[in-house]
Amino acid sequence: MIAAVPALVAAYLPRWLAIQLLEGDELLRAAIAREPAATAVVAALAGCGARLEQIYGDDVNVALVNSRYEFVHQVVQESVTHHGARHVTLSDKIDRAVTHPLLGIPIFLFAMWVVFKLTIDVSAPMMGWIEGVIAGPITNWVVLLLTAGGLGGSWVESLVVDGVLAGVGGVLVFVPIMLVLYMALAVLDDCGYMARGALVMDRLMRKFGLHGKSFVPLIVGFGCSVPAIYATRTLENRRDRILTGLLVPFMSCSARLPVYVLIAAIFFPFAASLAIFAMYLLGIVVAVVVGLVLSRTVLKGDGQSYLLIELPPYRLPVARNIWRQMWERTASFLRNAWTTILVVSVVLWLLLAIPMPGATGSFAATPVDESVFGATAGAVAPLLAPLGFGTWQASGSLITGFVAKEVIVATMAQVYHVAPIETESAPPPTVLEDAVFVLTSFVQAMIDTVRAIPQIIGINLTPTAATEEPGALMVAVRAGFEESSGGHGALAGLAFMVFVLLYTPCMMAITAEKHEFGARWMWASILGQLVIAWLVAIAVFQVGKLLLG
């Protein structure tokens, strides 16, 4: 048909053009669509593709790739002579273990454990530095500016300090974690291992009825659910797109990590990295189980598909590539998060400042449990009591988590209002003293960060020192969970982490689900995840209580 159109023959080789069109080249398709004589070619394209798929029993793109590789293999067999034994490269030797059907999965899990161990241990000193700077010098400087402007002690100071700084600052503390996490993942990707991880996990997913290409959106889901849901567009079949999209929110996105870090540091200080790694692993397990159920019921498939991937050679990571990925992903997280966190923090401050009818306090001086927010969260708390964290503070934090998961920590920083410890009166630090504190504490944090790296393999370069006292927020959260759980605070904290992992994703992810899959599947995702989160969390807490007696 192409050869019968002189305008096309004059511009293209017919066979080449036919192959490009069958492969889906949109630019060429648009170009020939502008030719009046080529209308029949465009109209026949879909039918030709469907006929070829029936002949080859596979997608046209896959059939073309297979044909090319078969041709290359045939040419090599006919024209290349090997003298002596075939040389096995170091990359091949490593792949025998790394991509082994049985050894590959434990190696992949171990690599992920090292990533999260590195993330938690190495970033801790810088997290402490940022927290100290925000709670100390920055807060002092803001108060000085407001006092100089005649607003000291007013509701404006409360809004800025207790609303904006407590909310946004509570999330900025976790920027070092994001940087270290993305650095570790970038190293694995740049050295060539992530492609091996895709191959290993593809074998596992196909056994549970999942598409091999689903690995890519699911891996993206560890960063953010929103682009992961849109990444399902790479799947040709709508059933595969919906199934993968429903499983993406079970992958623990980076916004949940600050919550894990806070709760793990409170209840599992000596096994924080293991507890956080367990959350990521649990998300994968739940996704596999849910995918298995859905693929055999409402989303039953009618065939098996495969992942076609090229394994790059192992190579040393390039520092420039790693830094670019670290910075772009962290900056993207901050760009998407800071406006949401700022708005939620201000709205939350207002809800905490407005008293309920009959409350004893006035605006901006209302007891937290008598505020509008406290009353609303208190009405939800009984539903969470069987899970071990039936307090209005915990339920309120989860409510704001519907907006964005990173807001949970910011909410806790506001609702667990802790009075400062009474100490002997001392003159407030000067601006110069605060500046010196910022510089000296930064240098010390950098030294502690370097010392923390060898600790991952058990080498301790840090001299023995007294255990660091937990912060006021950590003390308040521990006390609240201990009281609500009847003395089983650690179990309640673990159940809280499980609930945060599994319950409904953020508003942006929900919007993406509606856009890609429709309102029916969006509501199915929201309600299904709430139910799953409640059931798994109550199982963790109640079974744990039985086992502990």
C-alpha positions as CSV (number, residue, x, y, z in Angstrom):
1,M,0.0,0.0,0.0
2,I,2.9,2.4,0.7
3,A,4.5,1.6,-2.5
4,A,1.4,2.6,-4.4
5,V,1.7,6.2,-3.0
6,P,4.3,8.1,-5.1
7,A,4.7,10.9,-2.5
8,L,5.7,8.3,0.2
9,V,8.0,6.4,-2.1
10,A,9.8,9.6,-3.0
11,A,10.5,10.4,0.7
12,Y,10.9,6.9,2.3
13,L,12.0,3.4,1.7
14,P,8.6,1.5,1.8
15,R,9.8,-1.4,3.8
16,W,11.5,0.8,6.4
17,L,8.5,3.1,6.6
18,A,6.2,0.1,7.1
19,I,8.3,-1.2,10.0
20,Q,8.5,2.2,11.7
21,L,4.7,2.6,11.5
22,L,4.1,-0.9,12.9
23,E,6.5,0.0,15.8
24,G,4.3,3.0,16.6
25,D,6.4,6.0,15.4
26,E,4.0,8.8,16.1
27,L,6.0,11.5,14.2
28,L,6.0,9.5,11.0
29,R,2.4,8.6,11.4
30,A,1.5,12.3,11.7
31,A,3.7,13.1,8.7
32,I,2.1,10.6,6.4
33,A,-1.4,11.5,7.7
34,R,-0.9,15.0,6.1
35,E,-0.6,13.3,2.7
36,P,-4.0,13.1,1.1
37,A,-3.1,10.1,-0.9
38,A,-2.0,8.2,2.2
39,T,-5.4,8.0,3.9
40,A,-5.8,4.3,3.1
41,V,-2.3,3.5,4.6
42,V,-3.2,5.2,7.9
43,A,-6.6,3.5,8.0
44,A,-5.1,0.0,7.3
45,L,-2.4,0.4,10.0
46,A,-4.4,-0.9,13.0
47,G,-5.7,-3.9,11.0
48,C,-2.2,-4.8,9.9
49,G,-1.0,-4.7,13.5
50,A,-3.8,-6.8,14.8
51,R,-3.2,-9.4,12.0
52,L,0.5,-9.7,12.8
53,E,-0.3,-10.1,16.5
54,Q,-2.5,-13.0,15.7
55,I,0.2,-14.6,13.5
56,Y,3.1,-14.2,16.0
57,G,1.0,-14.6,19.1
58,D,2.6,-11.5,20.7
59,D,2.8,-7.7,20.5
60,V,4.1,-6.4,17.2
61,N,7.0,-4.6,19.0
62,V,8.0,-7.8,20.8
63,A,7.8,-9.8,17.6
64,L,10.0,-7.3,15.7
65,V,12.6,-7.3,18.5
66,N,12.7,-11.1,18.6
67,S,13.1,-11.2,14.8
68,R,16.0,-8.8,15.0
69,Y,17.8,-10.8,17.7
70,E,17.2,-14.0,15.8
71,F,18.7,-12.5,12.7
72,V,21.7,-11.2,14.6
73,H,22.1,-14.6,16.2
74,Q,21.9,-16.4,12.9
75,V,24.5,-14.0,11.3
76,V,26.9,-14.6,14.2
77,Q,26.5,-18.3,14.0
78,E,27.3,-18.3,10.3
79,S,30.2,-15.8,10.3
80,V,32.0,-16.0,13.6
81,T,34.3,-18.9,14.6
82,H,35.3,-19.3,18.2
83,H,38.8,-20.8,18.9
84,G,39.1,-22.5,22.3
85,A,36.8,-22.1,25.3
86,R,34.4,-19.2,25.4
87,H,35.7,-16.4,27.7
88,V,33.5,-15.9,30.6
89,T,33.6,-12.3,31.8
90,L,33.6,-11.1,35.4
91,S,30.1,-9.7,34.8
92,D,28.9,-13.1,33.7
93,K,30.4,-14.7,36.7
94,I,28.7,-12.2,39.0
95,D,25.3,-12.7,37.2
96,R,25.4,-16.4,37.8
97,A,24.8,-15.6,41.5
98,V,23.0,-12.3,41.3
99,T,20.4,-13.4,38.8
100,H,20.1,-17.0,40.0
101,P,16.4,-18.1,40.3
102,L,16.9,-19.0,44.0
103,L,19.8,-16.9,45.2
104,G,18.7,-13.7,43.3
105,I,15.8,-12.8,45.6
106,P,17.7,-13.1,48.9
107,I,20.6,-11.1,47.4
108,F,18.1,-8.4,46.2
109,L,16.5,-8.2,49.7
110,F,20.0,-8.0,51.3
111,A,20.9,-5.1,49.0
112,M,17.7,-3.3,50.0
113,W,18.4,-3.9,53.6
114,V,21.9,-2.4,53.2
115,V,20.3,0.6,51.5
116,F,18.0,1.3,54.4
117,K,20.6,0.6,57.0
118,L,22.8,3.1,55.3
119,T,19.9,5.6,55.0
120,I,19.0,5.5,58.7
121,D,22.5,5.3,60.3
122,V,24.4,7.7,58.2
123,S,21.7,10.4,58.0
124,A,21.0,10.5,61.7
125,P,23.7,13.1,62.7
126,M,22.6,15.6,60.0
127,M,18.9,15.1,61.0
128,G,19.8,16.1,64.5
129,W,21.7,19.1,63.3
130,I,18.8,20.4,61.2
131,E,16.4,19.8,64.1
132,G,18.6,21.7,66.5
133,V,19.1,24.6,64.2
134,I,15.3,25.0,63.5
135,A,14.3,24.6,67.2
136,G,17.1,26.8,68.4
137,P,18.7,29.6,66.3
138,I,16.0,29.9,63.6
139,T,13.2,30.0,66.1
140,N,15.1,32.5,68.2
141,W,15.8,34.8,65.2
142,V,12.1,34.6,64.1
143,V,10.9,35.5,67.6
144,L,13.4,38.5,67.7
145,L,12.1,39.8,64.4
146,L,8.5,39.5,65.4
147,T,9.3,41.2,68.8
148,A,11.1,44.0,67.0
149,G,7.9,44.4,64.9
150,G,5.7,44.6,67.9
151,L,4.2,41.1,67.4
152,G,6.0,39.3,70.2
153,G,3.7,37.1,72.3
154,S,0.7,37.6,69.9
155,W,-1.2,35.0,67.9
156,V,1.0,35.9,64.9
157,E,4.0,34.6,66.8
158,S,2.1,31.4,67.6
159,L,1.1,31.0,64.0
160,V,4.7,31.4,62.7
161,V,6.4,29.4,65.4
162,D,3.9,26.7,66.3
163,G,2.3,26.5,62.8
164,V,4.8,27.2,60.1
165,L,8.1,26.4,61.7
166,A,6.8,23.3,63.6
167,G,5.1,22.0,60.5
168,V,7.5,22.7,57.7
169,G,10.6,22.3,59.9
170,G,9.3,19.0,61.1
171,V,9.6,17.7,57.6
172,L,12.8,19.5,56.6
173,V,14.5,17.5,59.3
174,F,14.2,14.4,57.0
175,V,15.9,15.9,53.9
176,P,19.2,14.1,54.8
177,I,17.3,10.8,54.7
178,M,16.0,11.5,51.3
179,L,19.4,12.5,50.0
180,V,21.1,9.3,51.4
181,L,18.3,7.1,50.2
182,Y,18.4,8.5,46.6
183,M,22.2,8.3,46.6
184,A,22.1,4.6,47.5
185,L,19.5,3.8,44.8
186,A,21.4,5.9,42.3
187,V,24.6,3.9,43.0
188,L,22.8,0.6,42.5
189,D,21.2,1.9,39.2
190,D,24.4,3.4,37.8
191,C,26.5,0.3,38.6
192,G,24.0,-1.9,36.7
193,Y,22.4,-3.8,39.5
194,M,18.9,-2.4,39.3
195,A,18.4,-4.1,35.9
196,R,19.3,-7.4,37.6
197,G,16.8,-6.6,40.4
198,A,14.1,-6.1,37.7
199,L,14.9,-9.5,36.2
200,V,14.9,-11.3,39.5
201,M,11.6,-9.7,40.6
202,D,10.0,-10.3,37.2
203,R,10.3,-14.0,37.7
204,L,8.7,-13.7,41.1
205,M,5.8,-11.5,39.9
206,R,4.9,-13.6,37.0
207,K,4.2,-16.5,39.4
208,F,1.6,-14.4,41.1
209,G,-0.2,-13.3,37.9
210,L,1.5,-9.9,37.6
211,H,2.9,-8.4,34.4
212,G,6.7,-8.5,34.2
213,K,6.7,-4.8,33.1
214,S,4.8,-4.0,36.4
215,F,8.2,-4.0,38.1
216,V,9.0,-0.5,36.8
217,P,5.9,1.3,38.1
218,L,6.2,-0.6,41.4
219,I,9.9,0.4,41.8
220,V,9.0,4.0,41.0
221,G,6.3,3.7,43.7
222,F,9.1,3.6,46.3
223,G,9.8,7.2,45.4
224,C,6.3,8.5,44.9
225,S,3.0,6.9,44.0
226,V,1.8,9.6,41.6
227,P,4.4,9.1,38.9
228,A,4.3,5.4,39.5
229,I,0.5,5.4,38.7
230,Y,1.1,7.3,35.5
231,A,4.0,4.9,34.7
232,T,1.4,2.2,34.3
233,R,0.7,3.7,30.8
234,T,3.7,1.6,29.6
235,L,1.5,-1.5,30.0
236,E,-0.4,-2.3,26.8
237,N,-3.4,-4.1,28.5
238,R,-5.9,-2.2,30.5
239,R,-6.3,-5.1,32.9
240,D,-2.5,-5.0,33.6
241,R,-2.6,-1.2,34.1
242,I,-5.4,-1.4,36.6
243,L,-3.9,-4.3,38.6
244,T,-0.5,-2.6,38.8
245,G,-2.1,0.8,39.7
246,L,-4.0,-0.8,42.5
247,L,-0.8,-2.3,43.9
248,V,1.4,0.8,43.6
249,P,0.2,2.5,46.8
250,F,1.4,-0.6,48.8
251,M,4.9,0.3,47.8
252,S,6.2,2.5,50.7
253,C,6.8,5.9,49.1
254,S,9.4,8.3,50.4
255,A,6.8,10.5,52.1
256,R,6.1,7.7,54.6
257,L,9.8,7.4,55.5
258,P,9.8,10.3,58.0
259,V,6.9,8.6,59.9
260,Y,8.8,5.3,60.1
261,V,12.0,7.1,61.3
262,L,10.2,8.9,64.1
263,I,8.2,5.9,65.4
264,A,11.2,3.5,65.0
265,A,13.5,5.9,66.9
266,I,11.0,6.1,69.7
267,F,10.1,2.4,70.2
268,F,12.9,0.5,68.4
269,P,16.0,2.7,68.9
270,F,18.5,-0.3,68.6
271,A,16.8,-1.9,65.6
272,A,15.4,1.2,63.7
273,S,16.8,0.3,60.3
274,L,15.4,-3.3,60.7
275,A,12.0,-2.0,61.6
276,I,11.9,0.4,58.7
277,F,13.1,-2.3,56.3
278,A,10.3,-4.6,57.6
279,M,7.8,-2.0,56.5
280,Y,9.1,-1.9,53.0
281,L,9.2,-5.7,52.9
282,L,5.6,-5.9,54.3
283,G,4.4,-3.6,51.6
284,I,5.8,-5.9,48.9
285,V,4.3,-9.0,50.6
286,V,0.8,-7.4,50.9
287,A,1.0,-6.2,47.2
288,V,1.9,-9.8,46.1
289,V,-1.0,-11.2,48.1
290,V,-3.5,-8.6,46.9
291,G,-2.2,-9.0,43.3
292,L,-2.6,-12.8,43.6
293,V,-6.2,-12.5,44.8
294,L,-7.2,-9.8,42.2
295,S,-5.5,-11.6,39.3
296,R,-7.5,-14.7,40.0
297,T,-10.9,-13.0,40.6
298,V,-12.1,-9.6,39.4
299,L,-9.0,-9.0,37.3
300,K,-8.3,-12.4,36.0
301,G,-5.9,-12.5,33.1
302,D,-6.0,-14.4,29.8
303,G,-2.4,-15.0,29.2
304,Q,1.2,-14.7,30.4
305,S,3.5,-11.8,29.4
306,Y,7.2,-11.3,29.8
307,L,9.7,-8.6,30.5
308,L,12.3,-7.9,27.8
309,I,15.3,-6.1,29.4
310,E,19.0,-5.7,28.5
311,L,21.4,-6.2,31.3
312,P,24.1,-3.5,31.1
313,P,27.7,-4.4,32.1
314,Y,28.8,-3.7,35.6
315,R,30.6,-0.4,35.9
316,L,31.8,2.1,38.4
317,P,29.1,4.7,39.3
318,V,29.7,8.2,38.0
319,A,29.6,10.8,40.7
320,R,27.9,13.4,38.5
321,N,25.0,11.0,37.6
322,I,24.5,10.1,41.3
323,W,24.5,13.7,42.4
324,R,22.0,14.7,39.7
325,Q,19.6,11.9,40.7
326,M,20.0,12.8,44.4
327,W,19.3,16.4,43.8
328,E,16.5,16.1,41.3
329,R,14.5,13.6,43.3
330,T,15.0,15.4,46.6
331,A,14.2,18.8,45.1
332,S,11.1,17.3,43.4
333,F,10.0,16.0,46.8
334,L,10.4,19.4,48.4
335,R,8.7,21.2,45.6
336,N,5.7,19.0,45.8
337,A,5.6,18.8,49.6
338,W,6.4,22.3,50.9
339,T,3.3,24.1,49.6
340,T,1.0,21.3,50.8
341,I,2.8,21.1,54.2
342,L,2.6,24.9,54.6
343,V,-1.1,25.0,53.8
344,V,-1.9,22.0,56.0
345,S,0.2,23.4,58.9
346,V,-1.6,26.7,58.8
347,V,-5.1,25.1,58.5
348,L,-4.1,22.7,61.3
349,W,-3.0,25.6,63.5
350,L,-6.4,27.3,62.9
351,L,-8.3,24.2,63.8
352,L,-6.2,23.9,66.9
353,A,-6.7,27.6,67.7
354,I,-10.5,27.7,67.3
355,P,-12.3,26.5,70.5
356,M,-15.3,24.3,70.5
357,P,-18.5,25.8,72.0
358,G,-18.2,25.7,75.8
359,A,-14.4,25.4,75.8
360,T,-12.4,27.3,78.5
361,G,-9.8,28.9,76.2
362,S,-10.0,31.7,73.7
363,F,-8.7,31.9,70.1
364,A,-5.0,30.9,69.9
365,A,-5.1,30.0,73.6
366,T,-7.3,26.9,73.4
367,P,-6.4,23.7,75.2
368,V,-5.6,21.3,72.3
369,D,-8.2,18.7,73.3
370,E,-10.9,21.3,73.4
371,S,-10.2,22.7,69.9
372,V,-12.2,21.9,66.7
373,F,-9.4,19.6,65.5
374,G,-9.2,17.8,68.8
375,A,-13.0,17.2,68.8
376,T,-13.0,15.9,65.2
377,A,-10.0,13.6,65.8
378,G,-11.5,12.4,69.1
379,A,-14.6,11.2,67.2
380,V,-12.5,9.0,65.0
381,A,-10.2,7.7,67.8
382,P,-12.5,4.9,69.0
383,L,-12.2,3.2,65.6
384,L,-8.4,2.9,66.2
385,A,-8.5,1.8,69.8
386,P,-8.4,-1.9,69.0
387,L,-5.2,-1.1,67.0
388,G,-3.5,0.2,70.1
389,F,-3.3,3.9,69.2
390,G,-6.9,5.2,69.9
391,T,-5.9,8.7,70.9
392,W,-7.1,11.9,69.2
393,Q,-3.5,12.9,68.5
394,A,-2.8,9.7,66.5
395,S,-6.1,9.7,64.7
396,G,-5.7,13.4,63.9
397,S,-2.3,12.8,62.4
398,L,-3.7,10.0,60.2
399,I,-6.5,12.3,59.1
400,T,-4.1,14.9,57.8
401,G,-2.1,12.1,56.2
402,F,-4.9,11.8,53.6
403,V,-3.5,15.1,52.3
404,A,0.1,14.0,52.2
405,K,1.9,11.4,54.2
406,E,4.8,13.7,55.1
407,V,2.3,15.9,56.9
408,I,1.8,13.2,59.6
409,V,5.1,14.2,61.3
410,A,4.3,17.9,61.0
411,T,0.9,17.2,62.6
412,M,2.4,15.3,65.5
413,A,4.8,18.1,66.1
414,Q,1.8,20.4,66.6
415,V,-0.7,18.2,68.4
416,Y,1.7,16.7,70.9
417,H,2.3,20.1,72.5
418,V,4.9,19.7,75.2
419,A,5.6,22.4,77.8
420,P,9.3,23.4,77.9
421,I,11.3,21.9,80.8
422,E,11.8,24.4,83.6
423,T,15.5,25.3,84.0
424,E,17.4,28.0,85.7
425,S,16.8,31.4,84.1
426,A,19.6,32.3,81.7
427,P,20.0,35.1,79.3
428,P,18.9,34.2,75.7
429,P,21.7,33.5,73.3
430,T,22.8,36.3,71.1
431,V,22.7,36.2,67.3
432,L,26.4,35.7,67.2
433,E,26.2,32.8,69.7
434,D,23.5,31.2,67.6
435,A,25.6,31.6,64.5
436,V,28.6,30.0,66.2
437,F,26.3,27.1,67.3
438,V,25.1,26.5,63.8
439,L,28.6,26.3,62.4
440,T,30.1,24.2,65.2
441,S,27.2,21.8,65.3
442,F,27.4,21.3,61.6
443,V,31.1,20.4,61.8
444,Q,30.3,17.9,64.5
445,A,27.4,16.4,62.5
446,M,29.7,15.9,59.5
447,I,32.3,14.2,61.7
448,D,29.6,11.9,63.2
449,T,28.3,11.1,59.7
450,V,31.7,9.9,58.6
451,R,32.1,7.8,61.8
452,A,28.7,6.2,61.2
453,I,29.6,4.7,57.8
454,P,31.9,2.0,59.1
455,Q,29.3,1.1,61.7
456,I,27.2,-0.5,59.0
457,I,29.7,-3.4,58.9
458,G,30.1,-3.4,62.7
459,I,33.2,-1.1,63.1
460,N,32.5,1.5,65.7
461,L,34.7,4.6,65.5
462,T,32.6,6.7,67.9
463,P,33.9,6.9,71.4
464,T,31.5,5.6,74.1
465,A,29.3,8.3,75.3
466,A,26.1,8.8,77.3
467,T,22.9,7.9,75.5
468,E,21.3,10.9,73.9
469,E,18.1,12.0,75.6
470,P,15.0,11.7,73.5
471,G,13.3,14.9,72.3
472,A,10.1,16.3,73.8
473,L,8.0,15.1,70.9
474,M,9.4,11.5,71.2
475,V,8.7,11.5,74.9
476,A,5.1,12.7,74.3
477,V,4.4,10.2,71.5
478,R,5.8,7.3,73.7
479,A,3.6,8.3,76.6
480,G,0.5,8.6,74.5
481,F,1.0,5.2,72.8
482,E,1.8,3.5,76.1
483,E,-1.3,4.9,77.7
484,S,-3.7,4.1,74.8
485,S,-2.3,0.5,74.4
486,G,-2.3,-0.5,78.1
487,G,1.5,-0.6,78.4
488,H,2.2,-2.1,74.9
489,G,3.6,1.0,73.4
490,A,6.1,-0.8,71.1
491,L,3.3,-3.0,69.6
492,A,1.1,0.1,69.2
493,G,3.9,1.9,67.4
494,L,4.5,-1.1,65.1
495,A,0.8,-1.2,64.3
496,F,0.8,2.5,63.6
497,M,3.7,2.1,61.2
498,V,1.8,-0.7,59.5
499,F,-1.4,1.4,59.2
500,V,0.6,4.3,57.7
501,L,2.1,1.9,55.2
502,L,-1.1,0.4,54.0
503,Y,-3.9,3.0,54.3
504,T,-5.2,5.3,51.6
505,P,-2.4,7.2,49.7
506,C,-2.3,11.0,49.4
507,M,-4.8,13.1,47.6
508,M,-2.5,13.5,44.6
509,A,-2.2,9.7,44.2
510,I,-6.0,9.4,44.5
511,T,-6.5,12.0,41.8
512,A,-4.0,10.1,39.6
513,E,-5.9,6.9,40.1
514,K,-9.2,8.5,39.1
515,H,-7.6,10.1,36.0
516,E,-6.0,6.8,34.9
517,F,-8.5,4.1,35.9
518,G,-11.8,5.9,36.6
519,A,-13.8,6.8,39.7
520,R,-15.0,3.2,40.4
521,W,-11.5,1.9,40.7
522,M,-10.4,4.9,42.7
523,W,-13.1,4.2,45.3
524,A,-12.2,0.6,45.3
525,S,-8.6,1.5,46.0
526,I,-9.5,3.9,48.8
527,L,-11.9,1.6,50.7
528,G,-9.9,-1.5,50.0
529,Q,-6.7,0.0,51.4
530,L,-8.5,1.3,54.5
531,V,-9.9,-2.1,55.2
532,I,-6.6,-3.9,54.6
533,A,-4.7,-1.4,56.8
534,W,-7.2,-1.8,59.7
535,L,-7.2,-5.6,59.5
536,V,-3.4,-6.0,59.3
537,A,-2.7,-3.4,62.0
538,I,-5.2,-4.9,64.4
539,A,-3.7,-8.4,63.7
540,V,-0.2,-7.0,64.5
541,F,-1.4,-5.5,67.8
542,Q,-3.8,-8.1,69.0
543,V,-1.7,-11.1,68.0
544,G,1.4,-9.4,69.5
545,K,-0.4,-9.0,72.8
546,L,-1.4,-12.7,72.9
547,L,2.2,-13.7,72.1
548,L,3.6,-11.4,74.8
549,G,1.0,-12.6,77.3
